[in-house]
Every structure is written in structure tokens, then in C-alpha cells.
């Protein structure tokens, strides 16, 4: 593998790991959001 191959592989692996982490954060946030009390919800997600 050339230097460019290592560079592309490094960036690719890093971006995939970051993307997977972001997806897991969004999934966890969606599952926990209904348990937040109404007076503590943000204005964008409030049902009022």
C-alpha cells in the first residue's frame, strides 16, 4: 500500500467510526427523549 493508501484508509476508518458514534447518539437520544419531564423539554421537541 502506498502512502496515499494509508492516508485514505486512516481518514476512511476515522470518518466511519465518527459517523457510527453520531448515529448511536441520535438513537439513544430518541429512546430517552420521551422520559424527559414536560417542563424540562426543549422548545423544539415540546408537545405544547
N, CA, C and O atoms as a Tripos MOL2 file, in Angstrom:
@<TRIPOS>MOLECULE
protein
  192   191    48     0     0
PROTEIN
NO_CHARGES

@<TRIPOS>ATOM
      1 N           0.8480   -1.1740    0.0000 N.3       1 UNK1
      2 CA          0.0000    0.0000    0.0000 C.3       1 UNK1
      3 C           0.9000    1.2460    0.0000 C.2       1 UNK1
      4 O           1.9040    1.2950    0.7100 O.2       1 UNK1
      5 N           0.5410    2.2060   -0.7720 N.am      2 UNK2
      6 CA          1.3380    3.4270   -0.8400 C.3       2 UNK2
      7 C           0.9750    4.3420    0.3110 C.2       2 UNK2
      8 O           0.0830    4.0470    1.1070 O.2       2 UNK2
      9 N           1.6820    5.4580    0.3840 N.am      3 UNK3
     10 CA          1.3760    6.4460    1.4260 C.3       3 UNK3
     11 C          -0.0410    6.9850    1.2560 C.2       3 UNK3
     12 O          -0.7360    7.2440    2.2380 O.2       3 UNK3
     13 N          -0.4600    7.1500    0.0210 N.am      4 UNK4
     14 CA         -1.8150    7.6370   -0.2320 C.3       4 UNK4
     15 C          -2.8440    6.6140    0.2530 C.2       4 UNK4
     16 O          -3.8920    6.9950    0.7750 O.2       4 UNK4
     17 N          -2.5660    5.3570    0.0910 N.am      5 UNK5
     18 CA         -3.4630    4.3110    0.5740 C.3       5 UNK5
     19 C          -3.6300    4.3500    2.0860 C.2       5 UNK5
     20 O          -4.7380    4.2150    2.6030 O.2       5 UNK5
     21 N          -2.5130    4.5350    2.7890 N.am      6 UNK6
     22 CA         -2.5830    4.6420    4.2440 C.3       6 UNK6
     23 C          -3.3600    5.8860    4.6590 C.2       6 UNK6
     24 O          -4.1340    5.8490    5.6150 O.2       6 UNK6
     25 N          -3.1590    6.9570    3.9590 N.am      7 UNK7
     26 CA         -3.8590    8.2050    4.2600 C.3       7 UNK7
     27 C          -5.3610    8.0530    4.0460 C.2       7 UNK7
     28 O          -6.1550    8.4610    4.8940 O.2       7 UNK7
     29 N          -5.7470    7.4730    2.9280 N.am      8 UNK8
     30 CA         -7.1720    7.2690    2.6390 C.3       8 UNK8
     31 C          -7.7860    6.2900    3.6420 C.2       8 UNK8
     32 O          -8.8960    6.5130    4.1250 O.2       8 UNK8
     33 N          -7.0780    5.2190    3.9530 N.am      9 UNK9
     34 CA         -7.5870    4.2410    4.9190 C.3       9 UNK9
     35 C          -7.7470    4.8770    6.2970 C.2       9 UNK9
     36 O          -8.7480    4.6430    6.9760 O.2       9 UNK9
     37 N          -6.7890    5.6630    6.7050 N.am     10 UNK10
     38 CA         -6.8690    6.3250    8.0150 C.3      10 UNK10
     39 C          -8.0520    7.2720    8.1040 C.2      10 UNK10
     40 O          -8.8090    7.2420    9.0740 O.2      10 UNK10
     41 N          -8.2070    8.1050    7.0990 N.am     11 UNK11
     42 CA         -9.3390    9.0370    7.0810 C.3      11 UNK11
     43 C         -10.6520    8.2790    6.9700 C.2      11 UNK11
     44 O         -11.6260    8.6250    7.6370 O.2      11 UNK11
     45 N         -10.6850    7.2660    6.1470 N.am     12 UNK12
     46 CA        -11.9200    6.4960    5.9700 C.3      12 UNK12
     47 C         -12.3610    5.8160    7.2550 C.2      12 UNK12
     48 O         -13.5310    5.8840    7.6320 O.2      12 UNK12
     49 N         -11.4310    5.1650    7.9220 N.am     13 UNK13
     50 CA        -11.7600    4.4980    9.1840 C.3      13 UNK13
     51 C         -12.2020    5.5110   10.2320 C.2      13 UNK13
     52 O         -13.1570    5.2650   10.9680 O.2      13 UNK13
     53 N         -11.5200    6.6380   10.3050 N.am     14 UNK14
     54 CA        -11.8820    7.6700   11.2750 C.3      14 UNK14
     55 C         -13.2830    8.2040   11.0120 C.2      14 UNK14
     56 O         -14.0710    8.3650   11.9430 O.2      14 UNK14
     57 N         -13.5940    8.4780    9.7620 N.am     15 UNK15
     58 CA        -14.9190    9.0090    9.4340 C.3      15 UNK15
     59 C         -16.0160    7.9860    9.6950 C.2      15 UNK15
     60 O         -17.0970    8.3520   10.1580 O.2      15 UNK15
     61 N         -15.7630    6.7290    9.4130 N.am     16 UNK16
     62 CA        -16.7550    5.6880    9.6740 C.3      16 UNK16
     63 C         -17.0180    5.5610   11.1730 C.2      16 UNK16
     64 O         -18.1680    5.4300   11.5920 O.2      16 UNK16
     65 N         -15.9660    5.6000   11.9750 N.am     17 UNK17
     66 CA        -16.1280    5.4870   13.4290 C.3      17 UNK17
     67 C         -16.9030    6.6850   13.9750 C.2      17 UNK17
     68 O         -17.7950    6.5130   14.8040 O.2      17 UNK17
     69 N         -16.5750    7.8960   13.5220 N.am     18 UNK18
     70 CA        -17.2820    9.0960   13.9750 C.3      18 UNK18
     71 C         -18.7490    9.0400   13.5460 C.2      18 UNK18
     72 O         -19.6330    9.3680   14.3370 O.2      18 UNK18
     73 N         -19.0150    8.6350   12.3200 N.am     19 UNK19
     74 CA        -20.3790    8.5250   11.8180 C.3      19 UNK19
     75 C         -21.1830    7.5050   12.6330 C.2      19 UNK19
     76 O         -22.3400    7.7570   12.9690 O.2      19 UNK19
     77 N         -20.5810    6.3640   12.9490 N.am     20 UNK20
     78 CA        -21.2630    5.3450   13.7560 C.3      20 UNK20
     79 C         -21.5610    5.8730   15.1600 C.2      20 UNK20
     80 O         -22.6180    5.5780   15.7180 O.2      20 UNK20
     81 N         -20.6460    6.6460   15.7310 N.am     21 UNK21
     82 CA        -20.8580    7.2280   17.0540 C.3      21 UNK21
     83 C         -22.0100    8.2260   17.0330 C.2      21 UNK21
     84 O         -22.8380    8.2380   17.9440 O.2      21 UNK21
     85 N         -22.0680    9.0530   16.0080 N.am     22 UNK22
     86 CA        -23.1490   10.0360   15.8800 C.3      22 UNK22
     87 C         -24.4940    9.3280   15.7430 C.2      22 UNK22
     88 O         -25.4760    9.7310   16.3670 O.2      22 UNK22
     89 N         -24.5380    8.2840   14.9360 N.am     23 UNK23
     90 CA        -25.7800    7.5230   14.7690 C.3      23 UNK23
     91 C         -26.2090    6.9090   16.0980 C.2      23 UNK23
     92 O         -27.3930    6.9350   16.4340 O.2      23 UNK23
     93 N         -25.2690    6.3610   16.8540 N.am     24 UNK24
     94 CA        -25.6250    5.7630   18.1390 C.3      24 UNK24
     95 C         -26.1180    6.8300   19.1240 C.2      24 UNK24
     96 O         -27.0190    6.5640   19.9200 O.2      24 UNK24
     97 N         -25.5380    8.0280   19.0780 N.am     25 UNK25
     98 CA        -26.0070    9.1070   19.9470 C.3      25 UNK25
     99 C         -27.4330    9.5140   19.6030 C.2      25 UNK25
    100 O         -28.2500    9.7170   20.5010 O.2      25 UNK25
    101 N         -27.7420    9.6360   18.3120 N.am     26 UNK26
    102 CA        -29.0930   10.0040   17.8990 C.3      26 UNK26
    103 C         -30.1090    8.9310   18.3030 C.2      26 UNK26
    104 O         -31.2050    9.2530   18.7620 O.2      26 UNK26
    105 N         -29.7490    7.6750   18.1340 N.am     27 UNK27
    106 CA        -30.6670    6.5910   18.5150 C.3      27 UNK27
    107 C         -30.9230    6.6110   20.0180 C.2      27 UNK27
    108 O         -32.0610    6.4540   20.4610 O.2      27 UNK27
    109 N         -29.8600    6.8050   20.8040 N.am     28 UNK28
    110 CA        -30.0280    6.8400   22.2610 C.3      28 UNK28
    111 C         -30.8490    8.0470   22.6800 C.2      28 UNK28
    112 O         -31.6810    7.9440   23.5810 O.2      28 UNK28
    113 N         -30.6300    9.1880   22.0410 N.am     29 UNK29
    114 CA        -31.3780   10.4010   22.3700 C.3      29 UNK29
    115 C         -32.8590   10.2260   22.0580 C.2      29 UNK29
    116 O         -33.7080   10.6660   22.8330 O.2      29 UNK29
    117 N         -33.1770    9.5950   20.9460 N.am     30 UNK30
    118 CA        -34.5880    9.3660   20.6020 C.3      30 UNK30
    119 C         -35.2560    8.4210   21.5820 C.2      30 UNK30
    120 O         -36.4370    8.5850   21.8880 O.2      30 UNK30
    121 N         -34.5230    7.4320   22.0820 N.am     31 UNK31
    122 CA        -35.1270    6.4870   23.0110 C.3      31 UNK31
    123 C         -35.3070    7.0880   24.4070 C.2      31 UNK31
    124 O         -36.2060    6.6780   25.1410 O.2      31 UNK31
    125 N         -34.4730    8.0430   24.7750 N.am     32 UNK32
    126 CA        -34.5300    8.6420   26.1080 C.3      32 UNK32
    127 C         -35.4340    9.8780   26.1320 C.2      32 UNK32
    128 O         -35.9300   10.2430   27.1970 O.2      32 UNK32
    129 N         -35.6580   10.5190   25.0080 N.am     33 UNK33
    130 CA        -36.4050   11.7750   24.9510 C.3      33 UNK33
    131 C         -37.8070   11.7080   25.5630 C.2      33 UNK33
    132 O         -38.2010   12.6640   26.2320 O.2      33 UNK33
    133 N         -38.5790   10.6400   25.3730 N.am     34 UNK34
    134 CA        -39.9120   10.6200   25.9810 C.3      34 UNK34
    135 C         -39.9100   10.6330   27.5110 C.2      34 UNK34
    136 O         -40.9270   10.9610   28.1220 O.2      34 UNK34
    137 N         -38.7900   10.2830   28.1330 N.am     35 UNK35
    138 CA        -38.7260   10.2510   29.5960 C.3      35 UNK35
    139 C         -38.4080   11.6040   30.2190 C.2      35 UNK35
    140 O         -38.4190   11.7390   31.4420 O.2      35 UNK35
    141 N         -38.1270   12.6010   29.3960 N.am     36 UNK36
    142 CA        -37.8160   13.9420   29.9220 C.3      36 UNK36
    143 C         -39.1220   14.6050   30.3580 C.2      36 UNK36
    144 O         -40.0960   14.5970   29.6050 O.2      36 UNK36
    145 N         -39.1560   15.1790   31.5640 N.am     37 UNK37
    146 CA        -40.3800   15.8490   32.0150 C.3      37 UNK37
    147 C         -40.7580   17.0030   31.0820 C.2      37 UNK37
    148 O         -39.8910   17.6200   30.4620 O.2      37 UNK37
    149 N         -42.0580   17.2870   30.9910 N.am     38 UNK38
    150 CA        -42.5390   18.3210   30.0680 C.3      38 UNK38
    151 C         -41.9180   19.6830   30.3500 C.2      38 UNK38
    152 O         -41.6370   20.4330   29.4150 O.2      38 UNK38
    153 N         -41.6980   20.0180   31.6120 N.am     39 UNK39
    154 CA        -41.1490   21.3370   31.9220 C.3      39 UNK39
    155 C         -39.6500   21.4340   31.6360 C.2      39 UNK39
    156 O         -39.0890   22.5290   31.6620 O.2      39 UNK39
    157 N         -38.9980   20.3070   31.3640 N.am     40 UNK40
    158 CA        -37.5640   20.3060   31.0620 C.3      40 UNK40
    159 C         -37.2740   20.1000   29.5800 C.2      40 UNK40
    160 O         -36.1100   20.1150   29.1780 O.2      40 UNK40
    161 N         -38.3090   19.9070   28.7560 N.am     41 UNK41
    162 CA        -38.0920   19.6790   27.3250 C.3      41 UNK41
    163 C         -37.6930   20.9710   26.6340 C.2      41 UNK41
    164 O         -38.0720   22.0630   27.0580 O.2      41 UNK41
    165 N         -36.9270   20.8320   25.5700 N.am     42 UNK42
    166 CA        -36.5560   21.9960   24.7730 C.3      42 UNK42
    167 C         -37.7490   22.4360   23.9490 C.2      42 UNK42
    168 O         -38.6760   21.6600   23.7200 O.2      42 UNK42
    169 N         -37.7240   23.6650   23.5090 N.am     43 UNK43
    170 CA        -38.8770   24.2150   22.7880 C.3      43 UNK43
    171 C         -39.1160   23.5070   21.4660 C.2      43 UNK43
    172 O         -40.2570   23.4400   21.0070 O.2      43 UNK43
    173 N         -38.0670   22.9750   20.8380 N.am     44 UNK44
    174 CA        -38.2360   22.3180   19.5420 C.3      44 UNK44
    175 C         -38.9180   20.9590   19.6710 C.2      44 UNK44
    176 O         -39.6240   20.5380   18.7540 O.2      44 UNK44
    177 N         -38.7210   20.2720   20.7830 N.am     45 UNK45
    178 CA        -39.2870   18.9360   20.9470 C.3      45 UNK45
    179 C         -40.5000   18.9340   21.8550 C.2      45 UNK45
    180 O         -41.0890   17.8770   22.0840 O.2      45 UNK45
    181 N         -40.8810   20.0560   22.3670 N.am     46 UNK46
    182 CA        -42.0290   20.1250   23.2650 C.3      46 UNK46
    183 C         -43.3230   19.8380   22.5150 C.2      46 UNK46
    184 O         -43.4880   20.2450   21.3650 O.2      46 UNK46
    185 N         -44.2330   19.1370   23.1710 N.am     47 UNK47
    186 CA        -45.5050   18.8070   22.5350 C.3      47 UNK47
    187 C         -46.5370   19.9120   22.7180 C.2      47 UNK47
    188 O         -47.6390   19.8080   22.1800 O.2      47 UNK47
    189 N         -46.2190   20.9460   23.4480 N.am     48 UNK48
    190 CA        -47.1670   22.0370   23.7080 C.3      48 UNK48
    191 C         -47.2380   22.9940   22.5460 C.2      48 UNK48
    192 O         -47.9860   23.9700   22.5950 O.2      48 UNK48
@<TRIPOS>BOND
     1     1     2 1
     2     2     3 1
     3     3     4 2
     4     3     5 am
     5     5     6 1
     6     6     7 1
     7     7     8 2
     8     7     9 am
     9     9    10 1
    10    10    11 1
    11    11    12 2
    12    11    13 am
    13    13    14 1
    14    14    15 1
    15    15    16 2
    16    15    17 am
    17    17    18 1
    18    18    19 1
    19    19    20 2
    20    19    21 am
    21    21    22 1
    22    22    23 1
    23    23    24 2
    24    23    25 am
    25    25    26 1
    26    26    27 1
    27    27    28 2
    28    27    29 am
    29    29    30 1
    30    30    31 1
    31    31    32 2
    32    31    33 am
    33    33    34 1
    34    34    35 1
    35    35    36 2
    36    35    37 am
    37    37    38 1
    38    38    39 1
    39    39    40 2
    40    39    41 am
    41    41    42 1
    42    42    43 1
    43    43    44 2
    44    43    45 am
    45    45    46 1
    46    46    47 1
    47    47    48 2
    48    47    49 am
    49    49    50 1
    50    50    51 1
    51    51    52 2
    52    51    53 am
    53    53    54 1
    54    54    55 1
    55    55    56 2
    56    55    57 am
    57    57    58 1
    58    58    59 1
    59    59    60 2
    60    59    61 am
    61    61    62 1
    62    62    63 1
    63    63    64 2
    64    63    65 am
    65    65    66 1
    66    66    67 1
    67    67    68 2
    68    67    69 am
    69    69    70 1
    70    70    71 1
    71    71    72 2
    72    71    73 am
    73    73    74 1
    74    74    75 1
    75    75    76 2
    76    75    77 am
    77    77    78 1
    78    78    79 1
    79    79    80 2
    80    79    81 am
    81    81    82 1
    82    82    83 1
    83    83    84 2
    84    83    85 am
    85    85    86 1
    86    86    87 1
    87    87    88 2
    88    87    89 am
    89    89    90 1
    90    90    91 1
    91    91    92 2
    92    91    93 am
    93    93    94 1
    94    94    95 1
    95    95    96 2
    96    95    97 am
    97    97    98 1
    98    98    99 1
    99    99   100 2
   100    99   101 am
   101   101   102 1
   102   102   103 1
   103   103   104 2
   104   103   105 am
   105   105   106 1
   106   106   107 1
   107   107   108 2
   108   107   109 am
   109   109   110 1
   110   110   111 1
   111   111   112 2
   112   111   113 am
   113   113   114 1
   114   114   115 1
   115   115   116 2
   116   115   117 am
   117   117   118 1
   118   118   119 1
   119   119   120 2
   120   119   121 am
   121   121   122 1
   122   122   123 1
   123   123   124 2
   124   123   125 am
   125   125   126 1
   126   126   127 1
   127   127   128 2
   128   127   129 am
   129   129   130 1
   130   130   131 1
   131   131   132 2
   132   131   133 am
   133   133   134 1
   134   134   135 1
   135   135   136 2
   136   135   137 am
   137   137   138 1
   138   138   139 1
   139   139   140 2
   140   139   141 am
   141   141   142 1
   142   142   143 1
   143   143   144 2
   144   143   145 am
   145   145   146 1
   146   146   147 1
   147   147   148 2
   148   147   149 am
   149   149   150 1
   150   150   151 1
   151   151   152 2
   152   151   153 am
   153   153   154 1
   154   154   155 1
   155   155   156 2
   156   155   157 am
   157   157   158 1
   158   158   159 1
   159   159   160 2
   160   159   161 am
   161   161   162 1
   162   162   163 1
   163   163   164 2
   164   163   165 am
   165   165   166 1
   166   166   167 1
   167   167   168 2
   168   167   169 am
   169   169   170 1
   170   170   171 1
   171   171   172 2
   172   171   173 am
   173   173   174 1
   174   174   175 1
   175   175   176 2
   176   175   177 am
   177   177   178 1
   178   178   179 1
   179   179   180 2
   180   179   181 am
   181   181   182 1
   182   182   183 1
   183   183   184 2
   184   183   185 am
   185   185   186 1
   186   186   187 1
   187   187   188 2
   188   187   189 am
   189   189   190 1
   190   190   191 1
   191   191   192 2
@<TRIPOS>SUBSTRUCTURE
     1 UNK1         2 RESIDUE 1 A UNK
     2 UNK2         6 RESIDUE 1 A UNK
     3 UNK3        10 RESIDUE 1 A UNK
     4 UNK4        14 RESIDUE 1 A UNK
     5 UNK5        18 RESIDUE 1 A UNK
     6 UNK6        22 RESIDUE 1 A UNK
     7 UNK7        26 RESIDUE 1 A UNK
     8 UNK8        30 RESIDUE 1 A UNK
     9 UNK9        34 RESIDUE 1 A UNK
    10 UNK10       38 RESIDUE 1 A UNK
    11 UNK11       42 RESIDUE 1 A UNK
    12 UNK12       46 RESIDUE 1 A UNK
    13 UNK13       50 RESIDUE 1 A UNK
    14 UNK14       54 RESIDUE 1 A UNK
    15 UNK15       58 RESIDUE 1 A UNK
    16 UNK16       62 RESIDUE 1 A UNK
    17 UNK17       66 RESIDUE 1 A UNK
    18 UNK18       70 RESIDUE 1 A UNK
    19 UNK19       74 RESIDUE 1 A UNK
    20 UNK20       78 RESIDUE 1 A UNK
    21 UNK21       82 RESIDUE 1 A UNK
    22 UNK22       86 RESIDUE 1 A UNK
    23 UNK23       90 RESIDUE 1 A UNK
    24 UNK24       94 RESIDUE 1 A UNK
    25 UNK25       98 RESIDUE 1 A UNK
    26 UNK26      102 RESIDUE 1 A UNK
    27 UNK27      106 RESIDUE 1 A UNK
    28 UNK28      110 RESIDUE 1 A UNK
    29 UNK29      114 RESIDUE 1 A UNK
    30 UNK30      118 RESIDUE 1 A UNK
    31 UNK31      122 RESIDUE 1 A UNK
    32 UNK32      126 RESIDUE 1 A UNK
    33 UNK33      130 RESIDUE 1 A UNK
    34 UNK34      134 RESIDUE 1 A UNK
    35 UNK35      138 RESIDUE 1 A UNK
    36 UNK36      142 RESIDUE 1 A UNK
    37 UNK37      146 RESIDUE 1 A UNK
    38 UNK38      150 RESIDUE 1 A UNK
    39 UNK39      154 RESIDUE 1 A UNK
    40 UNK40      158 RESIDUE 1 A UNK
    41 UNK41      162 RESIDUE 1 A UNK
    42 UNK42      166 RESIDUE 1 A UNK
    43 UNK43      170 RESIDUE 1 A UNK
    44 UNK44      174 RESIDUE 1 A UNK
    45 UNK45      178 RESIDUE 1 A UNK
    46 UNK46      182 RESIDUE 1 A UNK
    47 UNK47      186 RESIDUE 1 A UNK
    48 UNK48      190 RESIDUE 1 A UNK
